[in-house]
Amino acid sequence: MLADWLPGILMLVLFALETPISFAIAISALSFFLIDDGIPLKIFAQKMVSATDSYPLLSIPFFVLAGAIMNKAGITARLLALADAMVGHMTGALAQMCTLLATMLGGLTASSSADAAMLAKVLGPEMVRTGYSPAFAAVITSSAAIITSLIPPSIGLIIYAYIADVSVGRLFIGGIIPGLLLALSLMLTTWYISKKRGYLPLRDHYAGNAVVWGAFKEAIWALSIPVFIIVGIRYGIFTPTEAGAMTVVYTIGVGLFAYRSLRWQDLPRVLKETALDTSSVMLMICAASAFGFYLAWERIPPQMAGWLITVTKDPLYLLLLINVTLIILGTAIEGTSALIILTPIFVPILLKLNVDPVHFGIVLITNLTIAGITPPVGQMMFISSQVLHVPMEDYTIEVLPFLGAMLVVLFLLTVFPAITLWLPNLVYGVA
């Protein structure tokens, strides 16, 4: 019946009207309870509230807080100096530094949106001042931020692990090689475009091993954080949720005693920023929980599963089909909301076909995060474009080669599961 699909249709309409994502999902879920007289309205509120009753989700505010503390502690300047020493001699040096800095920040901020804003503010104006086109600067700052979604501790990976009931530790480690591969693809694309346009290096020679080593020693405390998280989880020192709390303690120690750039009076502002960022994520999860009840009640996941399996039962072809579907959806639905809505639909289907949920999680996160730079609703696209005052049409033209490079990486991750699974299997053993 058409009425069964009305909440989903309403959600797409609200997205098209640029309604805030959390409200669009919540309103659509609420419409289902209002339409169906057989379900008490109080269940809507119950489903919204019960979504917060999750021990694994406690890690989200902790990792958000840790990222905010490290940003306040002034680690960006140290990481930028290291990036300068390593790639300042390369063609398109500032753009290359942007990608390298994003890769190093990926283990600290846990938020692609936060990285996009920071990169656009820190490196964007300098790129424009030295001759890069504003559209190119917006594209590279937003594209580089995608790497954060794969380098632990990614919030997207935590949410997926919670919904799909997958090991956070395996996902964290599984995202490392794909994240580095994505960074390499962006750097190669940057080199090619910079070569054609004459975007110059910052210096005419390599800075030297001594300079690189000195910059590395300055940044070592910041770079050690992802290692601290992964080692702690792997050897059972703390759980993934406890890892968030331990990372907060670790980052406070780094800011206060190692770098001595964090002050106690900075903490209230940091806590306020964390509360705002965390509340936006949790509101989306609550809304999606209610919407998930609608999907389950109307048996939409099994219906979609049945349709997909009629198309093909080959795991590889099915993954490719899902990728195409996600790429299309990504142009209309923001990545995090799509992750929350689609994970419970696709994971049961793929488990029946013996697709590793860690492999699919990395493919899913990569695909949906790429959507963050695709018009018309790409979140990182909006952030970088607004900071650098770039029209959408200019951004759209400039993003195409970078989008092509990332789709190649996505294809490789889909076709060759070993890229994702080799490292988790090495560390944890074969699942």
Summary of the structure (lengths in Angstrom):
residues: 431
radius of gyration: 21.6
end to end distance: 41.4
largest distance: 72.8
contacts: 1560
relative contact order: 0.15
helix: 80%
strand: 0%
